[in-house]
Amino acid sequence: MSNIQSSSKIRPEIKEAAARYVHKLFMHSGDSNLVNLLKKEAFKRVYKQMIQEPDSFLPKTFSSDTEPWDGRKPEGPADFLKGPVTLPSLPQIQMQLQRIIDDPNSTISDLAKLICREPKLSAAVMRLANSGLYKQDKPVETPSKALELLGFEKAGGLALGTASLSLFKRTDKTVLDLVKFWKHSIACGVVAQEIAVTAELGDPERFFAGGLLHDIGLHVIFESNYSLGVELFRLANSDGYNLYKAERKMLGFNHADLGGCILEKWKFPRQLVAAAGGHHNPRKIESDPDAMVIHVADFIAQALGYELGISPVIGFIDQTAWDKIGITAEQLIELLPNIQRLIDDVLLILED
Ligand SMILES: [Fe+2]
């Protein structure tokens, strides 16, 4: 496949391979109108990617001398966190940000003082304020102006989400493809934000931050124990499994349960805890707006090609949640070109 060159002519062998790939990807997803429209989008993207980046479809291999996982099943996410876990300690900046966001007496100038002390963070907030995510009449030239225009809530959520991305650091030996993980998190944030805007759910930046952080539990599982990661990856790739099923079987909980537990431990805002903790929990998906939107955005981001690279099968999309959000599949498909532009924009800003 690596000799395939870009061509405007349809390549039947690639078309067939892309169709097979998409069929497998959606095999547990049902066939609602939304899924069928997303399948068509996914096919276009996979076909293009198979021509432009054929190597990205090669199966991942691990060295044969990987030690087997000890098989110890934790009693739950909290017990897992008591083990030898690579849990990044929450940097000072997030703790201070949280304190300011949570304090009803805080003002935008308290937030500005903190953000302006962090050059990388103030640059990111300023560039985000000037990006297509926030439609401003004229360019924003200083961080404090950016904060003033965004307002306390938006700026606070944005700063917290942006600062938190620094937690996802690359380690030497990892099963998780960190670039894919990073892109998936950003794509999920953008999709969630645009769904929140279209469905008029209010507070769109909260959904953006929720998307950025939703898979923090996954990062911790894979970064904590290489042998566990390899076995989880293998099980997630075997017949009848996807990532969530494999996690349940091996650990007894999934990365969403763990993510919620971590963010709760860090005393993150309630909605971010609900989004991370509930995005694979059907009961929460159908009752909590943040878990609901992040669940849907996670699925859509993967369908658009921002997969995690762990399992060739994505799960299902909860129809009740989608119906409750209240936008149609056709409306979503219409949003896609804008969503794609925003993802490209934010990737450029946050990759810096
Ligand atoms: Fe997830």
Boltz pocket constraint, residues with backbone or C-beta under 6 A from the ligand:
constraints:
  - pocket:
      binder: B
      contacts: [[A, 214], [A, 215], [A, 218], [A, 255], [A, 256], [A, 279], [A, 280], [A, 298]]
      max_distance: 6.0
